[in-house]
Amino acid sequence: GHRGWGNAMQIGGGFLGAVLGGGAFLILIDYASWSVAVLTMALVAALALVVPARLQPASRVRDASPTTAGIAWRRALFVGVGVVMVYQLGLRLTQAMTLPFFIDHGLSLGELGQVNVFGSSVVSLVAVLLTGWVLTRYRPVAVMLVTIVLQLPIFAALVGLSQWAEAPLHVAIALMLIQAGIFAASFVALYTAMMAWCRVDLPGLDFAVLQSADTAVAMLA
């Protein structure tokens, strides 16, 4: 139960930051310039380092130093890495195609940024909180399966709209917002499951391996 709410806070903050930052970036590009947008994001990132830099984590001493060699042969962790990569691949690829899809349908960068800032962020926040509550009652793997089932009609509808030159823009935006909510919910469920797959004695190292697999999929997508 605590993992669900913990991941709701973690993923909610990170995902909303990405949505708001990405939307603001597009708005700045459209109304100012690429250089202004990049410099603004760099300044915001620098300011965001102030709080972590002032925090001093408590030191922890272990009896034995963990080795990556011991991690590599753990079968359950390999299965977890495979699940993460397969689960995230479809989501990441679809998310990467969202921007060019809406640009092709006549939405400007500024308008797309406004949809992200004022639409996707609200939907994602609701989805994150709702998923955190659901995870206090159901297993994360079950929630992951539900998000996969919910994604199928959304993906099918997006494929259909891509073949329709005069597709109503409001329908496409509605699908985008629904997809954003499912995307946020799937992140909370996945990261809660990843915590459950980690060993009790080495949770940080195991979780880092699983998160690295997710990052690798994001880079490839």
N, C-alpha and C positions, 0 to 999 in steps of 0.2 A: 504494500500500500504506500509506504513512504517513498519507494523508488518511483512510483508513478507520479506523485506530486513533485518529487525532486526533479525528475526529467521534464515535467511540465514547466517548471521554472527555468531549467537550463535551456531546453530546446525553445521554449517560448521566447525567452530573452534573445537567444541567438538568432532564431528564425525571424522574429519581428525586427530585429536590428538589420538583418540582411534585406528584408522586404522594404523597410523604411529607407535604409541607405541606398538600396538599388533604385527605388522609385525617385528619391531625391536626386540621385546621380543623373538619371534620365531627364528629369526636369531641368537641371542645371545645364546639361548639354543642349537642350532644345532652346532655352531662353538666354543662355550666356554663351559658353563655348566649352569644348573638350578640356582645354587647359584649366579653365576656371573650375570645372567639375572635379578634375583630378587633384588640383591644389586644395580645394575645399575638403575632399575626402581625406587627403593626407593630413590636413590640419586636425580634422575630427579624430582620426586615428591616433595622432600624437597626443591629443588631449585625453583620449580614453586610456592612455598608458599611465596617466598620473596616479590614479587610484591603485592599480595593481602594483606599481612601483613602490608605493608607500606601505604596502602590506608585507609583513614579515611572517612567512609561514613557519609554523613550529617544526623544528627538526625532529626526525624520527630515526631511530637506530634499529637496524635489523641484525639478527644473529648471523645471517648468511646473505650474501649478495645474490640476487636473482640473475640468471643468465638467459640470453635469448635462445641458446642452444636447447635448454630445457623446455622452453616454450614451444619451439618449432615442432617438437614431436608429440605434442599433446593433441590427440585425435579430436577431442571435442572442440578445441579451439580452431582447428582447421575446418571443421564442419561449420562453426560459427562464422568464420571468414567467408566461406562459400555462400552461406545464407545471406550475409550482409551484401555481398557483391551482386548476387542474383536479384535480391529484393530491391536494391536501390537502382539497378541498371535502368529498368524501364522508367522509373520516376525521374531520374536524372536526365535521361535522353529526352523525355517529353518536356521537362522543364526548360531544357536548353533550346527547344524548338518553339517555345511560346512567343518569345520576342519577335523573331522573323515572321511567325504566323500572323501576328496582329499588325505588324508593319505592312505586310502584303495586303491586308484588308483595310488599309487606309488610316490606321491609327498613328498619330505622330508620337515621337519620343516623349514629349511633354505630357500628352494625354495618357500614354501608357504608364508613365511615372505616377500620375495622379490616381490612376486606377489602383496601382500597387500601394500607394501611401494611404489612400482613403478607403479602399475596398479590401484588398488582400490582407492588409494588416489587421483589420477588424475581424474578418472571417477567420484568419489564422489564430488570433488570440482566443476566440470562442472555441475553436476546434481543439486548441492546446489544453484549455481548462477542462473542456468536456472529456477529452481523452484521459487527462489526469484523474478525473473522477471515475471513469469507467475502469481504469487499471487498478483501482482499489477493490474492484469486485470480480474482475476477470483476468485470466492469464494474458501476458503480453503477446504471446504467439497467437492466441485466438484473436486478439485485436488486430494483429498484423494481417491475418487471413481475411478479416472483414474489410480492411482498407484495400486489399488487393481486389476483392470482389467489387467494391465500390468504384475502383478506378476503371474497370473494364468498360462500362457504358460511357464514361467520360471520354476515354481514349477513342472509342468507336465514334462518338459524336464529333470529336475534333477532326477525325479522319474524314467524316462525311462533310463537315463544313469546309475543309480544305479543298474539296472537289466542287464546292458551290461558290462560284465567282461573286454572286450577289447575296451572300449569306448575311442575315441581319446581324449587325454589330452587337446589339444588346444581348443576343443569344450567345455569341462568342464570349463576351465579357462575363456573362453569367456562368458559363462553363469554366472560364478561367478562375473565377472566385471559388467555385465549388472545388476545382482541382487544388487550389491553394490550401483550402481547409483540409482536404484529404492528405495532401503532402505534409502539412504540419502534424496531423494526427499520426501519420505513419512514422514520422521521426520520433515522436514521443514513445510510441509502442516499441519501435526497433531499439532505441537506446535503453529502454527499460529491460528488454530481453537481453541486450548485450551485457548489462550489469549482472543479470542472473547467470550468464554463461561464464563469468569470471571466477577464478579461484578465490577462496576466502583469504588465503595467505598472500596472494599476489594480485589483488584486484586492479591496481593501477597499471601494471605491465600488461596484463591480459586485455584490459579495456583499451589501452593504447594501440595494441595490435589490431583489434576489431575496428577502432575508429580510423586507423590508418587505411584499412581496406575500404571503408566508406569514402575517405578522402581520395583514394586512388580512383575509385569509380567516378567521383565528381570531376576529377581532372581529365579522365578519358572521355567523359560525356561532353 
